[in-house]
Amino acid sequence: MLQLQHVTFSCDDPGRVSEFWAALLGYERAAAGSSWLATDPRGEDVTLLFNKLAKSATIEVPIHLDLNVPDREAALDRVLQLGGSLVVTKSFEIGELGDSTTIMRDPEGNGFCLEDPPNTDRPHIWNVTFACADPRELGRFWALALGWPDEEIDESIFQTFRAAGVGEPDISGFHVVKAPDGTRPRFYFHRREKSRPESYPMHLDFATDDRETEVERLVQAGASVVETKQGTNLTFTILRDPEGNPFCVG
């Protein structure tokens, strides 16, 4: 099975972007050749990798990160101090459910969201979020790829939406898959418009014990192979999931 190794950013200035994310999340930075790594010193959250690579300008990013923070307004101010920018804050109420999300951009324009659920004591990455056409089917692929349970969303949530007058297309517009041991991040799939950049600004890197066998399994599940490359320390294969999102297996 796959083990998420990095969330990888393509950057014009990897040092600057890694500095921003490390400061925001309380991570430690380290140079890795011309790249930079930002790692959670507690070992609880996913490592971020920043490479100097070409990327296409895009507004509706196909993949972004959702951050849980203790105080959303304080986190917003912190993002601005670090060189990020505010896009918009959105709020909703559906029956007894309600939430607010603040959409931000880092110094190179990568979008991410700030949310402040109860009982969060420090900033952490909660979701890797995919904008997609079919959340349920893409979620099924990634559950299989990761060896995670393919669980249905609690029907009571859908009933709350229906009682509040939410239409069926919107009710089926999201899906979540998560590790059975409760580790972060979750993978969240949201039906929304997305751009299809030539060079994605963000992708996921995975480790596995047997790359060739794993690539064959993923292709059978619906992925497609782009190419296999020889890196500095390992051979890795670039693939695309059923909706075209690139990821690497090494």
C-alpha positions as CSV (number, residue, x, y, z in Angstrom):
1,M,0.0,0.0,0.0
2,L,0.9,3.6,-0.3
3,Q,2.3,5.7,2.6
4,L,2.0,9.5,2.2
5,Q,5.6,10.8,2.3
6,H,5.3,14.5,1.3
7,V,2.8,17.1,0.2
8,T,5.0,18.7,-2.5
9,F,4.9,22.3,-3.7
10,S,6.3,23.5,-7.0
11,C,7.9,26.9,-6.2
12,D,9.7,29.8,-7.8
13,D,11.5,30.3,-4.4
14,P,11.4,27.1,-2.3
15,G,13.2,28.8,0.6
16,R,10.7,31.6,0.9
17,V,7.6,29.3,0.6
18,S,9.0,26.7,3.1
19,E,9.8,29.5,5.6
20,F,6.1,30.7,5.4
21,W,4.7,27.2,5.9
22,A,7.1,26.2,8.7
23,A,6.3,29.4,10.6
24,L,2.6,29.0,10.2
25,L,2.5,25.3,11.3
26,G,5.4,25.3,13.8
27,Y,7.5,23.0,11.6
28,E,11.2,22.7,11.4
29,R,13.0,23.5,8.1
30,A,15.9,21.8,6.5
31,A,17.6,22.2,3.1
32,A,17.6,19.2,0.8
33,G,19.9,20.2,-2.1
34,S,18.1,22.9,-3.9
35,S,14.8,21.9,-2.2
36,W,13.5,22.5,1.3
37,L,11.7,20.2,3.7
38,A,9.4,21.4,6.5
39,T,8.7,18.7,9.2
40,D,6.5,18.5,12.2
41,P,8.8,18.2,15.2
42,R,6.1,16.2,17.0
43,G,6.0,13.6,14.2
44,E,2.2,13.9,14.1
45,D,1.6,15.7,10.7
46,V,2.7,15.2,7.1
47,T,6.0,16.5,5.9
48,L,6.0,19.3,3.2
49,L,8.5,19.4,0.4
50,F,9.3,22.5,-1.6
51,N,10.9,22.0,-5.0
52,K,12.1,24.7,-7.5
53,L,9.8,23.5,-10.4
54,A,7.7,25.1,-13.1
55,K,4.0,25.6,-12.2
56,S,1.0,26.9,-14.1
57,A,-0.8,30.0,-12.7
58,T,-4.2,28.8,-11.5
59,I,-7.0,30.1,-9.3
60,E,-9.3,27.1,-8.9
61,V,-6.5,24.8,-7.6
62,P,-7.2,21.1,-8.0
63,I,-5.6,20.2,-4.7
64,H,-5.3,22.3,-1.5
65,L,-4.8,22.0,2.2
66,D,-7.3,22.6,5.0
67,L,-5.7,23.7,8.3
68,N,-7.4,23.4,11.7
69,V,-6.4,26.3,14.0
70,P,-7.3,27.2,17.6
71,D,-8.4,30.8,16.6
72,R,-9.2,31.5,13.0
73,E,-9.0,35.3,13.2
74,A,-5.6,35.1,15.0
75,A,-4.4,32.6,12.3
76,L,-5.6,35.0,9.6
77,D,-3.5,37.8,11.1
78,R,-0.5,35.5,11.3
79,V,-0.8,34.5,7.6
80,L,-0.9,38.2,6.6
81,Q,2.2,38.9,8.8
82,L,4.1,36.0,7.2
83,G,3.4,37.3,3.7
84,G,0.2,35.5,2.7
85,S,-3.1,37.0,1.5
86,L,-6.8,36.8,2.3
87,V,-9.2,35.7,-0.4
88,V,-12.6,35.5,1.4
89,T,-14.3,34.1,4.5
90,K,-17.4,32.0,3.9
91,S,-20.0,30.9,6.4
92,F,-22.9,28.5,6.2
93,E,-25.8,27.3,8.3
94,I,-27.7,24.1,7.5
95,G,-30.2,23.2,10.2
96,E,-28.1,22.7,13.3
97,L,-24.9,22.6,11.4
98,G,-22.8,25.7,10.8
99,D,-19.2,26.6,10.1
100,S,-16.9,29.4,8.8
101,T,-13.9,28.9,6.6
102,T,-11.3,31.5,5.6
103,I,-9.6,31.0,2.3
104,M,-6.0,32.3,2.1
105,R,-3.1,32.2,-0.2
106,D,0.6,31.7,0.6
107,P,3.3,34.0,-0.8
108,E,3.3,32.2,-4.2
109,G,-0.5,32.1,-4.5
110,N,-1.2,28.5,-3.3
111,G,-4.7,28.4,-1.8
112,F,-5.5,26.9,1.6
113,C,-8.3,27.1,4.1
114,L,-8.4,28.0,7.8
115,E,-11.0,26.4,10.0
116,D,-11.4,26.5,13.8
117,P,-13.2,23.5,15.1
118,P,-13.5,22.9,18.9
119,N,-10.6,21.3,20.8
120,T,-7.8,22.2,18.5
121,D,-4.8,23.3,20.5
122,R,-2.4,24.1,17.6
123,P,-2.4,24.6,13.8
124,H,-2.3,21.3,11.9
125,I,-3.1,20.0,8.4
126,W,-6.5,18.3,8.6
127,N,-7.4,17.6,5.0
128,V,-5.8,17.2,1.7
129,T,-8.7,18.5,-0.4
130,F,-9.4,17.5,-4.0
131,A,-11.7,19.6,-6.3
132,C,-13.3,17.0,-8.5
133,A,-16.3,16.0,-10.7
134,D,-17.3,12.8,-8.8
135,P,-16.3,12.9,-5.1
136,R,-17.6,9.4,-4.3
137,E,-15.8,7.7,-7.1
138,L,-12.5,9.6,-6.6
139,G,-12.8,8.8,-2.9
140,R,-13.2,5.1,-3.7
141,F,-10.0,5.1,-5.7
142,W,-8.0,6.8,-3.0
143,A,-9.4,4.6,-0.3
144,L,-8.2,1.6,-2.3
145,A,-4.9,3.1,-3.1
146,L,-4.2,3.9,0.6
147,G,-5.7,0.7,2.0
148,W,-8.1,2.9,4.0
149,P,-11.8,1.9,4.7
150,D,-14.2,3.0,2.0
151,E,-16.8,4.3,4.5
152,E,-20.1,5.9,3.7
153,I,-20.9,9.3,5.3
154,D,-23.3,9.1,8.2
155,E,-26.8,9.2,6.8
156,S,-28.0,11.5,9.6
157,I,-25.9,14.3,8.0
158,F,-27.7,13.9,4.7
159,Q,-31.0,13.9,6.5
160,T,-30.1,17.2,8.1
161,F,-29.3,18.6,4.7
162,R,-32.5,17.4,3.2
163,A,-34.6,18.9,6.1
164,A,-32.9,22.2,5.5
165,G,-33.9,22.2,1.8
166,V,-30.5,21.3,0.3
167,G,-30.8,19.6,-3.1
168,E,-29.6,16.1,-3.8
169,P,-26.7,17.2,-6.1
170,D,-25.2,19.3,-3.3
171,I,-25.8,16.5,-0.7
172,S,-23.7,14.1,-2.8
173,G,-21.1,16.8,-3.4
174,F,-18.5,15.7,-0.9
175,H,-16.8,12.6,0.4
176,V,-14.1,11.8,3.0
177,V,-11.7,8.9,3.4
178,K,-9.5,8.7,6.5
179,A,-6.9,6.4,8.0
180,P,-8.3,3.8,10.4
181,D,-5.8,4.7,13.1
182,G,-7.0,8.4,13.1
183,T,-3.7,9.8,11.9
184,R,-3.8,13.0,9.7
185,P,-4.4,14.1,7.1
186,R,-7.8,13.0,5.8
187,F,-8.5,13.0,2.1
188,Y,-11.5,15.2,1.4
189,F,-13.3,15.3,-2.0
190,H,-15.5,18.2,-3.0
191,R,-17.5,18.6,-6.2
192,R,-16.4,22.0,-7.6
193,E,-15.0,23.6,-10.7
194,K,-11.2,23.3,-11.0
195,S,-8.5,24.3,-13.5
196,R,-6.4,21.7,-15.3
197,P,-3.0,23.3,-15.2
198,E,-0.2,21.9,-17.4
199,S,2.1,21.9,-14.3
200,Y,0.3,21.4,-11.1
201,P,1.4,23.7,-8.2
202,M,0.9,20.9,-5.6
203,H,1.1,17.1,-5.7
204,L,1.5,14.1,-3.4
205,D,4.5,11.8,-3.0
206,F,4.1,8.3,-1.7
207,A,6.5,5.6,-0.5
208,T,6.0,1.9,-1.0
209,D,8.0,-1.3,-0.5
210,D,7.5,-2.5,-4.1
211,R,7.1,0.3,-6.6
212,E,6.5,-1.8,-9.7
213,T,3.9,-4.0,-8.1
214,E,2.2,-1.0,-6.6
215,V,2.1,0.9,-9.9
216,E,0.5,-2.2,-11.5
217,R,-2.1,-2.3,-8.7
218,L,-2.9,1.4,-9.1
219,V,-3.3,1.2,-12.9
220,Q,-5.8,-1.7,-12.4
221,A,-7.7,0.6,-10.0
222,G,-8.0,3.4,-12.5
223,A,-4.7,5.4,-12.4
224,S,-2.6,6.0,-15.5
225,V,1.2,6.1,-15.8
226,V,2.9,9.3,-17.0
227,E,6.6,8.3,-16.8
228,T,9.2,6.7,-14.6
229,K,12.2,8.8,-13.6
230,Q,15.5,8.3,-11.8
231,G,16.0,10.8,-8.9
232,T,19.0,11.4,-6.8
233,N,18.3,8.6,-4.4
234,L,15.5,6.6,-5.8
235,T,13.5,5.7,-8.9
236,F,9.9,7.0,-8.9
237,T,6.9,6.8,-11.1
238,I,4.6,9.7,-11.9
239,L,0.9,8.7,-12.2
240,R,-2.4,10.4,-12.5
241,D,-5.5,9.4,-10.6
242,P,-8.8,8.9,-12.4
243,E,-9.5,12.6,-12.5
244,G,-6.0,13.5,-13.7
245,N,-4.4,14.6,-10.5
246,P,-0.6,13.8,-10.6
247,F,1.1,11.9,-7.8
248,C,4.4,10.1,-7.4
249,V,5.3,6.6,-6.1
250,G,8.8,5.8,-5.1
